[in-house]
């Protein structure tokens, strides 16, 4: 019973540790690409983050612009051309034609989700020692094994009855924890022949940390997949 109790507690702790570890990084889900895209890798791109918050918009756009630059792409953040709000469709078309961008990378924020995670309860075993006092000692006192007190005669019983070990089970009840998850859509389009979507994915980020940490992680995931599919050139 003790072994199974320890195993149950260990299993629960491992599950909790695994759950917490998954809360520290982003992943890409629902990744799609156009297999018919055989044009040369994109070389000049406009990055657009559709955000009302001007500061966060700049952080996201700069993150992808910098990452694309490491792949030899001449990338520009849209706020450099439209500092107040992201460009609308007509503005985007005119900007692409005027600046001869061959690709657009757009980041759109999606509704967040709150998931409930149940952490199973577990049992641990605690060992305790009980000291048997000498005959006539009716008081509770600590014993170190070094003191000598003639008022209390030596213990005369069997040794194993002087110190007794006993065990007790400690119940740790389960509980329910909540997990907030942020989602973002990232689309990559070409601008030639009227433009078409060639790559799309959704990023999933549990327990977001700072905006800078999140966008750098997602930018790395996106560009790694774009490189693998030869939509952009390999990084430096």
N, CA, C and O of each residue as an XYZ file, in Angstrom:
944
protein
N       0.837     -1.204      0.000
C       0.000      0.000      0.000
C       0.867      1.247      0.000
O       0.545      2.245     -0.645
N       1.986      1.175      0.744
C       2.873      2.309      0.783
C       3.482      2.572     -0.574
O       3.590      3.724     -0.993
N       3.890      1.503     -1.277
C       4.499      1.659     -2.592
C       3.519      2.260     -3.578
O       3.874      3.148     -4.353
N       2.268      1.771     -3.550
C       1.270      2.307     -4.474
C       0.951      3.758     -4.150
O       0.701      4.555     -5.055
N       0.957      4.113     -2.852
C       0.705      5.501     -2.470
C       1.794      6.415     -2.982
O       1.520      7.509     -3.475
N       3.056      5.954     -2.862
C       4.157      6.752     -3.363
C       4.080      6.899     -4.869
O       4.343      7.975     -5.406
N       3.715      5.808     -5.563
C       3.617      5.842     -7.022
C       2.530      6.794     -7.478
O       2.702      7.538     -8.444
N       1.395      6.764     -6.764
C       0.298      7.668     -7.113
C       0.712      9.118     -6.957
O       0.414      9.952     -7.811
N       1.399      9.416     -5.866
C       1.865     10.781     -5.649
C       2.868     11.216     -6.691
O       2.818     12.349     -7.169
N       3.789     10.320     -7.054
C       4.796     10.634     -8.060
C       4.154     10.877     -9.414
O       4.542     11.794    -10.138
N       3.171     10.054     -9.753
C       2.480     10.206    -11.032
C       1.779     11.548    -11.110
O       1.839     12.230    -12.134
N       1.113     11.927    -10.030
C       0.399     13.207    -10.020
C       1.366     14.376    -10.153
O       1.090     15.340    -10.867
N       2.497     14.288     -9.464
C       3.467     15.361     -9.554
C       4.054     15.465    -10.944
O       4.299     16.567    -11.436
N       4.283     14.327    -11.585
C       4.813     14.334    -12.949
C       3.820     14.960    -13.920
O       4.202     15.706    -14.821
N       2.533     14.645    -13.723
C       1.501     15.222    -14.584
C       1.452     16.732    -14.415
O       1.327     17.474    -15.389
N       1.554     17.181    -13.161
C       1.523     18.613    -12.898
C       2.728     19.292    -13.520
O       2.605     20.367    -14.107
N       3.901     18.667    -13.393
C       5.114     19.244    -13.964
C       5.004     19.336    -15.474
O       5.390     20.339    -16.075
N       4.470     18.275    -16.087
C       4.284     18.277    -17.539
C       3.328     19.371    -17.958
O       3.550     20.053    -18.959
N       2.250     19.541    -17.184
C       1.259     20.578    -17.503
C       1.891     21.964    -17.434
O       1.653     22.802    -18.304
N       2.694     22.205    -16.404
C       3.321     23.506    -16.254
C       4.339     23.762    -17.350
O       4.498     24.897    -17.797
N       5.035     22.708    -17.791
C       6.036     22.885    -18.831
C       5.402     23.292    -20.146
O       5.995     24.044    -20.920
N       4.194     22.796    -20.403
C       3.541     23.125    -21.652
C       3.064     24.565    -21.674
O       2.637     25.059    -22.718
N       3.129     25.243    -20.541
C       2.607     26.606    -20.452
C       3.668     27.645    -20.772
O       3.413     28.842    -20.642
N       4.842     27.218    -21.185
C       5.920     28.170    -21.312
C       6.301     28.465    -22.743
O       7.183     29.300    -22.945
N       5.693     27.829    -23.792
C       6.130     28.043    -25.152
C       4.958     27.991    -26.106
O       3.890     27.467    -25.789
N       5.189     28.560    -27.306
C       4.172     28.585    -28.346
C       4.361     27.419    -29.300
O       5.459     26.878    -29.428
N       3.288     27.040    -29.964
C       3.338     26.032    -31.009
C       2.490     26.516    -32.176
O       1.648     27.401    -32.022
N       2.722     25.925    -33.344
C       1.906     26.203    -34.514
C       0.937     25.051    -34.730
O       1.329     23.885    -34.684
N      -0.318     25.377    -34.966
C      -1.332     24.366    -35.261
C      -2.028     24.767    -36.562
O      -1.969     25.922    -36.984
N      -2.686     23.793    -37.187
C      -3.434     24.049    -38.424
C      -2.550     24.699    -39.490
O      -2.946     25.674    -40.129
N      -1.348     24.147    -39.672
C      -0.426     24.691    -40.673
C      -0.849     24.235    -42.064
O      -1.096     23.049    -42.287
N      -0.930     25.173    -42.990
C      -1.315     24.875    -44.376
C      -0.390     25.614    -45.332
O       0.058     26.721    -45.035
N      -0.103     25.005    -46.481
C       0.649     25.692    -47.517
C       0.142     25.253    -48.879
O      -0.440     24.178    -49.022
N       0.366     26.085    -49.863
C      -0.058     25.796    -51.230
C       1.040     25.000    -51.926
O       2.087     25.561    -52.248
N       0.826     23.704    -52.167
C       1.887     22.893    -52.770
C       2.195     23.283    -54.212
O       3.230     22.891    -54.751
N       1.305     24.053    -54.841
C       1.541     24.459    -56.232
C       2.458     25.667    -56.340
O       2.836     26.062    -57.443
N       2.823     26.262    -55.193
C       3.706     27.428    -55.230
C       5.121     26.968    -55.564
O       5.776     26.303    -54.762
N       5.581     27.333    -56.757
C       6.921     26.943    -57.215
C       7.760     28.150    -57.619
O       8.836     27.989    -58.195
N       7.281     29.354    -57.326
C       8.021     30.560    -57.676
C       9.283     30.663    -56.833
O       9.404     29.976    -55.819
N      10.214     31.503    -57.231
C      11.414     31.711    -56.407
C      11.023     32.191    -55.012
O       9.955     32.781    -54.844
N      11.866     31.951    -54.011
C      11.556     32.418    -52.643
C      11.290     33.919    -52.611
O      11.854     34.681    -53.396
N      10.438     34.319    -51.707
C      10.090     35.729    -51.576
C      11.324     36.545    -51.164
O      12.151     36.096    -50.371
N      11.419     37.737    -51.720
C      12.606     38.549    -51.452
C      12.328     39.905    -50.857
O      13.229     40.527    -50.295
N      11.076     40.390    -50.969
C      10.740     41.699    -50.426
C       9.324     41.623    -49.872
O       8.370     41.401    -50.618
N       9.190     41.808    -48.566
C       7.904     41.557    -47.918
C       7.477     42.725    -47.027
O       8.298     43.429    -46.439
N       6.173     42.896    -46.956
C       5.566     43.860    -46.041
C       4.940     43.095    -44.884
O       4.198     42.136    -45.098
N       5.237     43.514    -43.666
C       4.716     42.848    -42.472
C       3.623     43.721    -41.863
O       3.843     44.896    -41.572
N       2.434     43.126    -41.675
C       1.292     43.861    -41.148
C       0.735     43.126    -39.931
O       0.303     41.978    -40.040
N       0.744     43.780    -38.781
C       0.108     43.233    -37.583
C      -1.189     43.999    -37.364
O      -1.178     45.207    -37.127
N      -2.298     43.290    -37.446
C      -3.598     43.940    -37.291
C      -3.901     44.045    -35.803
O      -4.517     43.159    -35.212
N      -3.456     45.141    -35.216
C      -3.646     45.384    -33.789
C      -4.079     46.823    -33.573
O      -3.580     47.731    -34.237
N      -5.016     47.036    -32.636
C      -5.408     48.391    -32.268
C      -4.360     49.055    -31.390
O      -4.146     50.265    -31.467
N      -3.708     48.251    -30.553
C      -2.676     48.767    -29.665
C      -1.443     49.113    -30.505
O      -0.799     48.223    -31.060
N      -1.120     50.392    -30.597
C      -0.028     50.835    -31.461
C       1.318     50.259    -31.027
O       2.135     49.890    -31.871
N       1.552     50.179    -29.729
C       2.833     49.663    -29.237
C       2.998     48.190    -29.562
O       4.037     47.776    -30.075
N       1.977     47.400    -29.265
C       2.067     45.968    -29.556
C       2.154     45.710    -31.057
O       2.834     44.783    -31.497
N       1.466     46.531    -31.836
C       1.565     46.394    -33.293
C       3.009     46.564    -33.749
O       3.502     45.776    -34.556
N       3.682     47.576    -33.243
C       5.072     47.814    -33.625
C       5.988     46.693    -33.169
O       6.898     46.297    -33.898
N       5.755     46.177    -31.965
C       6.590     45.086    -31.448
C       6.466     43.855    -32.338
O       7.471     43.238    -32.691
N       5.232     43.497    -32.703
C       5.020     42.317    -33.544
C       5.612     42.503    -34.932
O       6.278     41.607    -35.451
N       5.374     43.654    -35.530
C       5.887     43.870    -36.880
C       7.415     43.878    -36.895
O       8.027     43.287    -37.784
N       8.023     44.531    -35.936
C       9.485     44.592    -35.897
C      10.100     43.209    -35.661
O      11.172     42.903    -36.182
N       9.422     42.391    -34.886
C       9.947     41.042    -34.617
C      10.053     40.244    -35.916
O      11.081     39.621    -36.183
N       8.998     40.262    -36.715
C       9.016     39.513    -37.970
C       9.918     40.182    -39.006
O      10.582     39.494    -39.781
N       9.949     41.513    -39.028
C      10.824     42.205    -39.972
C      12.286     41.855    -39.696
O      13.052     41.585    -40.621
N      12.662     41.863    -38.422
C      14.033     41.505    -38.067
C      14.364     40.066    -38.401
O      15.451     39.775    -38.900
N      13.428     39.158    -38.127
C      13.666     37.742    -38.418
C      13.763     37.499    -39.921
O      14.595     36.709    -40.368
N      12.926     38.164    -40.696
C      12.991     38.023    -42.151
C      14.302     38.576    -42.700
O      14.856     38.044    -43.662
N      14.788     39.644    -42.081
C      16.065     40.207    -42.509
C      17.207     39.218    -42.366
O      18.156     39.253    -43.149
N      17.129     38.331    -41.372
C      18.154     37.303    -41.188
C      18.105     36.249    -42.290
O      19.025     35.443    -42.423
N      17.041     36.255    -43.074
C      16.916     35.339    -44.205
C      17.183     36.054    -45.533
O      16.869     35.535    -46.604
N      17.757     37.231    -45.447
C      18.109     37.972    -46.647
C      16.940     38.642    -47.325
O      17.033     38.999    -48.500
N      15.817     38.827    -46.602
C      14.621     39.422    -47.178
C      14.567     40.903    -46.816
O      14.793     41.280    -45.666
N      14.270     41.724    -47.797
C      14.070     43.155    -47.539
C      12.658     43.337    -47.014
O      11.711     43.470    -47.790
N      12.518     43.343    -45.696
C      11.197     43.414    -45.067
C      10.966     44.790    -44.466
O      11.896     45.453    -44.007
N       9.710     45.200    -44.481
C       9.334     46.496    -43.917
C       8.112     46.343    -43.036
O       7.176     45.624    -43.385
N       8.116     47.015    -41.895
C       6.956     47.050    -41.007
C       5.950     48.059    -41.539
O       6.324     49.154    -41.959
N       4.674     47.690    -41.521
C       3.660     48.566    -42.104
C       3.514     49.883    -41.353
O       3.084     50.879    -41.936
N       3.872     49.906    -40.043
C       3.701     51.147    -39.289
C       4.641     52.241    -39.787
O       4.423     53.421    -39.512
N       5.687     51.852    -40.519
C       6.584     52.860    -41.076
C       5.893     53.669    -42.176
O       6.249     54.818    -42.436
N       4.903     53.048    -42.816
C       4.139     53.726    -43.856
C       2.795     54.221    -43.341
O       2.269     55.234    -43.801
N       2.247     53.484    -42.374
C       0.935     53.821    -41.801
C       1.066     53.820    -40.280
O       0.714     52.834    -39.633
N       1.563     54.899    -39.709
C       1.880     54.916    -38.271
C       0.662     54.882    -37.350
O       0.773     54.443    -36.206
N      -0.479     55.330    -37.820
C      -1.639     55.449    -36.933
C      -2.436     54.148    -36.827
O      -2.729     53.684    -35.725
N      -2.779     53.568    -37.963
C      -3.572     52.333    -37.982
C      -3.066     51.432    -39.099
O      -2.466     51.916    -40.058
N      -3.302     50.121    -38.985
C      -2.904     49.222    -40.070
C      -3.604     49.610    -41.371
O      -4.716     50.137    -41.331
N      -2.981     49.363    -42.519
C      -3.589     49.738    -43.794
C      -4.825     48.898    -44.099
O      -4.891     47.720    -43.746
N      -5.811     49.522    -44.765
C      -6.964     48.752    -45.218
C      -6.626     48.100    -46.552
O      -5.497     48.215    -47.030
N      -7.591     47.418    -47.155
C      -7.318     46.656    -48.368
C      -6.825     47.544    -49.505
O      -5.835     47.213    -50.158
N      -7.486     48.642    -49.746
C      -7.094     49.529    -50.838
C      -5.707     50.120    -50.603
O      -4.900     50.210    -51.528
N      -5.437     50.517    -49.375
C      -4.118     51.056    -49.052
C      -3.042     49.991    -49.226
O      -1.936     50.280    -49.683
N      -3.374     48.768    -48.859
C      -2.416     47.674    -48.977
C      -2.083     47.405    -50.440
O      -0.916     47.224    -50.787
N      -3.086     47.379    -51.290
C      -2.866     47.125    -52.721
C      -1.986     48.228    -53.315
O      -1.036     47.948    -54.047
N      -2.309     49.474    -52.996
C      -1.533     50.589    -53.534
C      -0.090     50.549    -53.041
O       0.835     50.824    -53.807
N       0.111     50.206    -51.758
C       1.457     50.146    -51.183
C       2.286     49.041    -51.824
O       3.467     49.231    -52.112
N       1.670     47.899    -52.043
C       2.368     46.774    -52.665
C       2.816     47.136    -54.069
O       3.948     46.841    -54.454
N       1.954     47.764    -54.827
C       2.295     48.138    -56.195
C       3.368     49.211    -56.226
O       4.285     49.150    -57.046
N       3.264     50.185    -55.349
C       4.219     51.289    -55.340
C       5.606     50.846    -54.911
O       6.605     51.300    -55.469
N       5.678     49.960    -53.921
C       6.968     49.537    -53.373
C       7.450     48.200    -53.924
O       8.543     47.745    -53.586
N       6.648     47.577    -54.763
C       7.023     46.316    -55.428
C       7.354     45.203    -54.432
O       8.348     44.493    -54.582
N       6.515     45.067    -53.426
C       6.641     43.925    -52.521
C       6.178     42.675    -53.260
O       5.190     42.716    -53.992
N       6.880     41.574    -53.073
C       6.423     40.318    -53.685
C       5.734     39.400    -52.673
O       5.278     38.313    -53.029
N       5.659     39.839    -51.402
C       4.977     39.036    -50.390
C       4.460     39.885    -49.245
O       4.994     40.957    -48.959
N       3.425     39.402    -48.600
C       2.845     40.064    -47.428
C       2.721     39.039    -46.315
O       2.224     37.934    -46.534
N       3.172     39.404    -45.122
C       2.993     38.557    -43.938
C       2.085     39.314    -42.983
O       2.422     40.406    -42.524
N       0.940     38.732    -42.689
C      -0.049     39.383    -41.818
C      -0.230     38.583    -40.534
O      -0.294     37.354    -40.563
N      -0.312     39.290    -39.402
C      -0.555     38.670    -38.101
C      -1.866     39.219    -37.562
O      -2.026     40.431    -37.414
N      -2.797     38.331    -37.271
C      -4.098     38.739    -36.739
C      -4.338     38.048    -35.409
O      -4.122     36.842    -35.289
N      -4.782     38.800    -34.409
C      -5.076     38.213    -33.107
C      -6.454     37.573    -33.139
O      -7.395     38.137    -33.696
N      -6.569     36.397    -32.542
C      -7.827     35.656    -32.474
C      -8.331     35.629    -31.036
O      -7.570     35.934    -30.117
N      -9.591     35.271    -30.819
C     -10.120     35.214    -29.447
C      -9.330     34.228    -28.575
O      -8.911     33.165    -29.034
N      -9.143     34.606    -27.321
C      -8.465     33.726    -26.382
C      -9.426     32.663    -25.857
O     -10.645     32.792    -25.967
N      -8.849     31.616    -25.289
C      -9.639     30.548    -24.679
C      -9.129     30.300    -23.267
O      -7.947     30.481    -22.974
N     -10.039     29.885    -22.407
C      -9.667     29.498    -21.054
C     -10.022     28.028    -20.862
O     -11.194     27.655    -20.907
N      -9.010     27.203    -20.648
C      -9.207     25.774    -20.461
C      -9.039     25.410    -18.995
O      -8.231     26.004    -18.281
N      -9.812     24.431    -18.559
C      -9.704     23.947    -17.188
C      -8.889     22.667    -17.167
O      -9.132     21.753    -17.954
N      -7.934     22.607    -16.274
C      -7.051     21.452    -16.142
C      -7.211     20.868    -14.737
O      -6.961     21.552    -13.745
N      -7.627     19.605    -14.658
C      -7.789     18.962    -13.353
C      -6.497     18.256    -12.976
O      -5.996     17.406    -13.712
N      -5.969     18.624    -11.817
C      -4.769     17.983    -11.274
C      -5.210     16.952    -10.251
O      -5.841     17.293     -9.250
N      -4.884     15.703    -10.497
C      -5.339     14.600     -9.650
C      -4.695     14.659     -8.267
O      -3.522     15.008     -8.133
N      -5.468     14.318     -7.250
C      -4.932     14.242     -5.900
C      -3.980     13.065     -5.750
O      -3.969     12.152     -6.575
N      -3.192     13.096     -4.704
C      -2.233     12.019     -4.492
C      -1.972     11.855     -2.994
O      -2.366     12.688     -2.177
N      -1.296     10.753     -2.664
C      -1.011     10.406     -1.275
C       0.486     10.253     -1.071
O       1.160      9.628     -1.890
N       1.012     10.811      0.003
C       2.410     10.603      0.359
C       2.473      9.912      1.718
O       1.532      9.971      2.510
N       3.581      9.271      1.961
C       3.798      8.544      3.214
C       4.814      9.300      4.056
O       5.896      9.636      3.574
N       4.473      9.566      5.304
C       5.359     10.296      6.210
C       5.790      9.376      7.345
O       4.963      8.708      7.965
N       7.085      9.351      7.607
C       7.624      8.525      8.681
C       7.836      9.376      9.924
O       8.338     10.497      9.840
N       7.452      8.841     11.075
C       7.625      9.535     12.349
C       8.272      8.592     13.358
O       8.174      7.371     13.239
N       8.941      9.188     14.364
C       9.587      8.423     15.429
C       8.908      8.754     16.759
O       8.652      9.921     17.055
N       8.621      7.739     17.546
C       8.058      7.943     18.869
C       9.072      7.457     19.911
O       9.550      6.325     19.835
N       9.398      8.317     20.881
C      10.371      7.987     21.917
C       9.659      7.508     23.170
O       8.728      8.151     23.654
N      10.109      6.368     23.691
C       9.539      5.835     24.932
C      10.402      6.290     26.097
O      11.571      5.911     26.168
N       9.853      7.112     27.036
C      10.676      7.642     28.139
C      11.017      6.552     29.159
O      10.430      5.470     29.175
N      11.970      6.880     29.988
C      12.359      5.945     31.050
C      11.243      5.824     32.074
O      10.350      6.669     32.135
N      11.300      4.749     32.894
C      10.270      4.532     33.901
C      10.237      5.697     34.877
O      11.284      6.153     35.338
N       9.051      6.178     35.192
C       8.892      7.271     36.141
C       8.920      8.644     35.510
O       8.641      9.644     36.171
N       9.260      8.700     34.217
C       9.283      9.992     33.540
C       7.904     10.275     32.971
O       7.537      9.740     31.925
N       7.150     11.106     33.650
C       5.800     11.423     33.202
C       5.733     12.732     32.442
O       4.652     13.188     32.069
N       6.880     13.330     32.214
C       6.894     14.609     31.516
C       7.379     14.401     30.082
O       8.048     13.415     29.774
N       7.034     15.329     29.232
C       7.485     15.294     27.846
C       8.782     16.055     27.753
O       8.814     17.253     28.034
N       9.840     15.401     27.371
C      11.132     16.073     27.259
C      11.879     15.510     26.057
O      11.667     14.364     25.661
N      12.747     16.323     25.489
C      13.552     15.871     24.362
C      14.696     15.021     24.877
O      15.125     15.177     26.020
N      15.182     14.142     24.059
C      16.262     13.252     24.453
C      17.288     13.249     23.337
O      16.968     12.941     22.188
N      18.523     13.594     23.678
C      19.566     13.663     22.656
C      20.504     12.474     22.723
O      21.280     12.247     21.795
N      20.445     11.711     23.804
C      21.348     10.576     23.936
C      22.663     10.936     24.586
O      23.519     10.065     24.741
N      22.861     12.187     24.975
C      24.131     12.618     25.561
C      23.994     13.068     27.015
O      24.961     13.039     27.776
N      22.765     13.491     27.396
C      22.629     14.003     28.752
C      22.557     12.838     29.751
O      22.230     11.705     29.397
N      22.872     13.159     30.998
C      22.812     12.162     32.070
C      22.035     12.759     33.227
O      22.408     13.797     33.774
N      20.966     12.100     33.587
C      20.126     12.619     34.671
C      19.819     11.457     35.602
O      19.069     10.548     35.244
N      20.412     11.486     36.823
C      20.273     10.383     37.756
C      18.849     10.244     38.277
O      18.505      9.214     38.857
N      18.012     11.267     38.079
C      16.645     11.176     38.576
C      15.823     10.184     37.754
O      14.807      9.665     38.217
N      16.281      9.931     36.527
C      15.547      9.030     35.647
C      16.396      7.810     35.366
O      17.410      7.904     34.674
N      16.000      6.676     35.888
C      16.797      5.457     35.682
C      16.815      5.071     34.210
O      15.914      5.444     33.458
N      17.845      4.321     33.790
C      17.936      3.902     32.388
C      16.726      3.066     31.982
O      16.096      2.393     32.799
N      16.436      3.136     30.709
C      15.334      2.341     30.177
C      15.751      0.883     30.167
O      16.841      0.549     29.704
N      14.864     -0.011     30.691
C      15.223     -1.415     30.846
C      14.548     -2.334     29.831
O      14.860     -3.523     29.776
N      13.637     -1.806     29.035
C      12.923     -2.658     28.096
C      13.760     -2.970     26.866
O      14.873     -2.465     26.722
N      13.223     -3.805     25.976
C      13.924     -4.121     24.725
C      14.184     -2.840     23.927
O      13.384     -1.905     23.946
N      15.311     -2.822     23.234
C      15.725     -1.609     22.530
C      14.696     -1.146     21.510
O      14.399      0.045     21.409
N      14.148     -2.110     20.745
C      13.226     -1.712     19.665
C      11.908     -1.147     20.180
O      11.120     -0.595     19.412
N      11.669     -1.288     21.496
C      10.467     -0.679     22.056
C      10.744      0.737     22.577
O       9.816      1.480     22.898
N      12.017      1.098     22.656
C      12.356      2.441     23.134
C      12.060      3.483     22.032
O      11.474      4.533     22.293
N      12.478      3.164     20.806
C      12.175      4.032     19.670
C      11.277      3.247     18.718
O      11.611      2.141     18.293
N      10.159      3.829     18.403
C       9.228      3.170     17.501
C       8.976      4.053     16.283
O       8.646      5.233     16.408
N       9.133      3.470     15.129
C       8.814      4.173     13.883
C       7.394      3.837     13.485
O       6.964      2.688     13.591
N       6.683      4.819     13.037
C       5.352      4.567     12.513
C       5.134      5.456     11.289
O       5.803      6.476     11.126
N       4.220      5.071     10.456
C       3.977      5.759      9.193
C       2.521      6.217      9.143
O       1.626      5.594      9.713
N       2.326      7.311      8.450
C       0.961      7.774      8.237
C       0.839      8.326      6.812
O       1.796      8.844      6.237
N      -0.345      8.198      6.279
C      -0.601      8.660      4.922
C      -1.112     10.104      4.961
O      -1.989     10.447      5.753
N      -0.546     10.934      4.093
C      -0.954     12.330      3.965
C      -1.712     12.474      2.650
O      -1.151     12.242      1.578
N      -2.959     12.849      2.727
C      -3.778     13.019      1.532
C      -3.641     14.451      0.994
O      -3.836     15.427      1.720
N      -3.301     14.546     -0.297
C      -3.231     15.827     -0.981
C      -4.371     15.866     -1.990
O      -4.295     15.203     -3.025
N      -5.413     16.617     -1.715
C      -6.592     16.588     -2.590
C      -6.308     17.188     -3.962
O      -5.443     18.052     -4.107
N      -7.044     16.723     -4.964
C      -6.925     17.275     -6.303
C      -7.556     18.661     -6.380
O      -8.273     19.092     -5.476
N      -7.273     19.331     -7.461
C      -7.831     20.670     -7.656
C      -7.913     20.960     -9.149
O      -7.320     20.258     -9.967
N      -8.642     21.983     -9.480
C      -8.815     22.387    -10.873
C      -8.127     23.711    -11.103
O      -8.352     24.676    -10.372
N      -7.274     23.755    -12.136
C      -6.547     24.970    -12.469
C      -7.018     25.463    -13.832
O      -7.443     24.668    -14.670
N      -6.943     26.759    -14.050
C      -7.362     27.333    -15.333
C      -6.135     27.733    -16.146
O      -5.095     28.085    -15.589
N      -6.270     27.676    -17.452
C      -5.175     27.980    -18.359
C      -5.698     28.871    -19.479
O      -6.581     28.468    -20.236
N      -5.160     30.071    -19.583
C      -5.552     30.982    -20.643
C      -4.634     30.777    -21.844
O      -3.413     30.737    -21.700
N      -5.228     30.649    -23.028
C      -4.471     30.371    -24.245
C      -4.743     31.473    -25.256
O      -5.896     31.799    -25.539
N      -3.671     32.046    -25.799
C      -3.788     33.057    -26.845
C      -3.608     32.407    -28.213
O      -2.785     31.507    -28.380
N      -4.387     32.873    -29.189
C      -4.289     32.366    -30.557
C      -4.046     33.529    -31.510
O      -4.578     34.623    -31.323
N      -3.238     33.279    -32.530
C      -2.993     34.263    -33.580
C      -2.949     33.567    -34.930
O      -2.443     32.452    -35.052
N      -3.479     34.233    -35.932
C      -3.418     33.717    -37.298
C      -2.282     34.427    -38.015
O      -2.164     35.651    -37.948
N      -1.449     33.658    -38.698
C      -0.351     34.216    -39.482
C      -0.530     33.750    -40.922
O      -0.563     32.550    -41.191
N      -0.646     34.700    -41.845
C      -0.856     34.406    -43.266
C       0.287     34.988    -44.082
O       0.779     36.080    -43.798
N       0.701     34.241    -45.100
C       1.703     34.728    -46.047
C       1.094     34.646    -47.438
O       0.604     33.595    -47.853
N       1.130     35.768    -48.156
C       0.547     35.840    -49.496
C       1.564     36.374    -50.485
O       2.444     37.156    -50.126
N       1.437     35.945    -51.734
C       2.215     36.552    -52.808
C       1.404     37.716    -53.371
O       0.193     37.792    -53.162
N       2.060     38.604    -54.071
C       1.372     39.778    -54.614
C       1.211     39.718    -56.131
O       0.476     40.515    -56.714
N       1.900     38.773    -56.764
C       1.791     38.674    -58.212
C       0.489     38.034    -58.651
O      -0.141     37.296    -57.895
N       0.091     38.325    -59.887
C      -1.123     37.749    -60.476
C      -2.345     37.954    -59.587
O      -3.159     37.045    -59.425
N      -2.469     39.125    -59.022
C      -3.627     39.431    -58.207
C      -3.505     39.016    -56.763
O      -4.375     39.337    -55.953
N      -2.429     38.299    -56.415
C      -2.192     37.883    -55.036
C      -2.926     36.611    -54.672
O      -4.058     36.392    -55.103
N      -2.287     35.777    -53.884
C      -2.935     34.565    -53.395
C      -2.250     34.097    -52.120
O      -1.059     34.329    -51.908
N      -3.019     33.444    -51.290
C      -2.508     32.903    -50.030
C      -1.680     31.665    -50.333
O      -2.141     30.768    -51.039
N      -0.445     31.606    -49.801
C       0.411     30.446    -50.046
C       0.789     29.716    -48.757
O       1.283     28.589    -48.806
N       0.561     30.351    -47.602
C       0.909     29.692    -46.321
C       0.054     30.313    -45.227
O      -0.186     31.521    -45.212
N      -0.400     29.462    -44.310
C      -1.213     29.951    -43.197
C      -1.058     29.013    -42.009
O      -0.896     27.804    -42.176
N      -1.109     29.573    -40.828
C      -1.025     28.765    -39.604
C      -1.640     29.541    -38.453
O      -1.855     30.750    -38.537
N      -1.918     28.822    -37.383
C      -2.407     29.418    -36.149
C      -1.394     29.143    -35.053
O      -0.970     28.002    -34.867
N      -1.005     30.179    -34.327
C      -0.102     29.979    -33.191
C      -0.925     29.836    -31.926
O      -1.952     30.492    -31.750
N      -0.454     28.967    -31.054
C      -1.135     28.685    -29.781
C      -0.139     28.942    -28.663
O       0.911     28.303    -28.602
N      -0.470     29.884    -27.770
C       0.443     30.267    -26.700
C      -0.257     30.228    -25.351
O      -1.023     31.139    -25.036
N      -0.013     29.185    -24.536
C      -0.577     29.164    -23.176
C       0.212     30.093    -22.256
O       1.422     30.265    -22.404
N      -0.504     30.683    -21.307
C       0.118     31.543    -20.301
C       1.144     32.497    -20.921
O       2.332     32.373    -20.622
N       0.735     33.440    -21.768
C       1.713     34.336    -22.395
C       2.563     35.068    -21.357
O       2.072     35.524    -20.324
N       3.837     35.162    -21.666
C       4.743     35.937    -20.814
C       4.749     37.371    -21.356
O       3.684     37.955    -21.556
N       5.915     37.935    -21.592
C       5.963     39.278    -22.159
C       5.669     39.210    -23.653
O       5.876     38.179    -24.293
N       5.186     40.319    -24.195
C       4.887     40.370    -25.621
C       6.130     40.067    -26.438
O       6.061     39.354    -27.439
N       7.268     40.605    -26.015
C       8.508     40.404    -26.757
C       8.895     38.931    -26.813
O       9.264     38.433    -27.876
N       8.816     38.229    -25.688
C       9.153     36.808    -25.661
C       8.235     36.000    -26.570
O       8.688     35.105    -27.283
N       6.941     36.320    -26.541
C       5.970     35.562    -27.320
C       6.186     35.769    -28.813
O       6.254     34.797    -29.565
N       6.295     37.019    -29.252
C       6.394     37.268    -30.686
C       7.707     36.748    -31.254
O       7.739     36.301    -32.401
N       8.793     36.793    -30.484
C      10.052     36.237    -30.975
C       9.951     34.727    -31.156
O      10.458     34.175    -32.132
N       9.299     34.072    -30.217
C       9.139     32.631    -30.336
C       8.282     32.245    -31.527
O       8.612     31.304    -32.250
N       7.189     32.959    -31.739
C       6.302     32.650    -32.857
C       6.981     32.973    -34.178
O       6.855     32.210    -35.136
N       7.701     34.093    -34.250
C       8.411     34.448    -35.476
C       9.400     33.355    -35.862
O       9.528     33.013    -37.038
N      10.098     32.808    -34.872
C      11.041     31.734    -35.161
C      10.355     30.491    -35.707
O      10.852     29.863    -36.642
N       9.211     30.134    -35.125
C       8.471     28.965    -35.601
C       7.975     29.175    -37.031
O       8.080     28.276    -37.866
N       7.442     30.349    -37.309
C       6.888     30.638    -38.631
C       7.985     30.592    -39.689
O       7.825     29.940    -40.721
N       9.087     31.272    -39.441
C      10.137     31.335    -40.453
C      10.820     29.991    -40.671
O      11.273     29.698    -41.777
N      10.897     29.183    -39.635
C      11.454     27.837    -39.804
C      10.611     27.022    -40.763
O      11.148     26.310    -41.612
N       9.282     27.119    -40.636
C       8.404     26.363    -41.528
C       8.419     26.947    -42.942
O       8.382     26.197    -43.917
N       8.471     28.263    -43.063
C       8.537     28.885    -44.389
C       9.828     28.480    -45.106
O       9.829     28.242    -46.313
N      10.899     28.407    -44.364
C      12.172     27.976    -44.945
C      12.097     26.525    -45.400
O      12.574     26.185    -46.482
N      11.503     25.677    -44.583
C      11.388     24.262    -44.923
C      10.600     24.058    -46.216
O      10.902     23.150    -46.991
N       9.594     24.897    -46.449
C       8.753     24.775    -47.637
C       9.285     25.632    -48.800
O       8.631     25.757    -49.836
N      10.471     26.216    -48.618
C      11.152     26.995    -49.651
C      10.353     28.220    -50.107
O      10.424     28.643    -51.261
N       9.597     28.768    -49.166
C       8.888     30.019    -49.450
C       9.837     31.189    -49.223
O       9.704     32.230    -49.866
N      10.790     31.025    -48.315
C      11.854     32.000    -48.108
C      13.186     31.265    -48.143
O      13.232     30.041    -48.018
N      14.265     32.015    -48.313
C      15.602     31.428    -48.341
C      16.060     31.032    -46.934
O      15.548     31.560    -45.948
N      17.013     30.113    -46.835
C      17.543     29.746    -45.523
C      18.133     30.953    -44.807
O      18.610     31.897    -45.436
N      18.090     30.902    -43.477
C      18.638     31.996    -42.686
C      20.142     32.032    -42.708
O      20.794     31.089    -43.159
N      20.696     33.133    -42.214
C      22.138     33.300    -42.187
C      22.765     32.381    -41.150
O      23.985     32.381    -40.982
